[in-house]
Amino acid sequence: MDPRTFPTKGNLLLAKNTLRLSNQGYELLDKKRNVLIREIMELNAMAVELQSMIEKIFQDAYRALQHANIELGISNVERISYGIPIEESVNIRTRSIMGVDIPIVTYDRSSINQPAFGFGCTSSALDEALHQFHQVKDMIIQLAAIENAAYRLAVTIRKTQKRANALKNVTIPRYERLTKQIQETLEERERDEFTRLKVIKRKA
């Protein structure tokens, strides 16, 4: 038998303190879960909007690229594409939301305004395609950060929900019962002691 369940005043105080802390813990976890759910809902809305924009801009970009292929020839467009630098400036840092590290992705946008090829052997369709694909790259980087953040929040929400449920359905009821049992036992002892003292007093 667990010594902490013995009906003593010390154990009653311990049980009451544990019950109070468990209730406070549940309230904090519940608030944390609600904040995280709000955040993930906002992120999901942003992701849906970005995906829709990416789809439209991808279509425009491929349409412009097809026009450039027709005007310049596929082999020439492919040769020109080798001059476009590989994106290596992506930087990832994090911010914390209720203890969850959320990624913030940035990159050097100065390359967008720097042409990667000369204008003599290209066309406006190729310029338009490049512009559109730069927009797609920017949105895909944003979308990757949002989806990663949403995944991290979802994992934390599941963990928070499990801990809150454990407190609500296991720990809190257990210590409510324990507090009640110890309280009732101590009160019964006090009544017995009071009765015994009265009997002794009458006999004296």
Secondary structure, 3 states (H helix, E strand, C coil): CCHHHCCCHHHHHHHHHHHHHHHHHHHHHHHHHHHHHHHHHHHHHHHHHHHHHHHHHHHHHHHHHHHHHHHHCHHHHHHHHCCCCCCCCCEEEEEEECCEEEEEEECCHHHHHCCCCCCCCCCHHHHHHHHHHHHHHHHHHHHHHHHHHHHHHHHHHHHHHHHHHHHHHHHHHHHHHHHHHHHHHHHHHHHHHHHHHHHHHHHC
